[in-house]
Amino acid sequence: MGLVLRFLTITLGVLFVFLGHLHLTPQFFPDIHEQIKTEYGKFNKEFPLHRQTGWRPYAKNYRLAVGVAQLVSGIFLILGK
C-alpha cells in the first residue's frame, strides 16, 4: 500500500508542477499558455472573494499566484514534505 500511495503522490506532484509551469511560462506550449491567459481574464470577473472584500486582483497577478501555488505544492508533493 505504501508504494502505491507514494506513486500516486509523485504522479500528482508532477501534474501540479506541469500545470504550474503552464500558468507561468509559454516555454513548451505557447498556445495553451495563451488560452490560460485568456481564461484568467474571464475568471477575474468572477473572483470568489469579490463580494466579501470588494477587491478584485488583476488577471495576470491572479494567474501568477495560482501558478506559483501549484508549482510549490507539486514540488512539496514530489519531495514528500
N, C-alpha and C positions, 0 to 999 in steps of 0.2 A: 504494500500500500504506500509506503514512503517513497518508493521510486516513481510510482505513477503520479503522486502528488507533486513531487519535485519536477517531473517532466512537464506537467500542466502549468506549474508556476513559471518555469523558464519560458515555455511557449507563450504564455500570457504576457510576460515581461518583454519578450521580443516583439510581440504585436504592439504593445504600448510604445516601445521605442520607435518602431516603424511609423506608427500614426503620429507621434510627436514630431518626428523628423519631417513628415509630410506637411504638418502645420507650420513648421518653422522655415523650411527652405525648399526651393524648387529644383534642387540638385539632381535628383533622379527621375522625378515625374512632374515636369513643369505644368502639364495640362491639368493634372489632379490638384496641384497646388493652387492654380488659378481658380479652379472650381471651388475649393475650400475657401479662398479669399472672398469669392462672390457670395457664398452661403453665409459667411460670418457677417457680411453686410446686411443680410436679411435677419439673421439671428439677433443682431444688435438691437433691432427694433422691438424684439420680444424678450429683452433681458429679464430674467426671472425676478430680480430684486428691485426692479424699477418702481413698482407700486409701493414697496415699503420704504425705499430710500429716496426716490425721486431722482436718482442718479443713473446714468447710462454710460458705460465705457465706450471708448472709440473701438470700432470693429477690429482694427489692427492690434490694439493692445489686448483685447479680449481673446483673439486668435493666438497671439503670442503667449499669453498666460496659460491658456489651455494646452498649447503645445509643450511648454516648459514643464507643466504639471505632469503631462503624460510621459515625457521623456524621463523625468526624475523618478516617477513611480515605476516605470519599466526597468530602469537601472537598479532600483532597490529590489524589485522582484527577482531580477536575474542574479543579483549578488546574495539574495537571501537575507536581507536585513529586516 
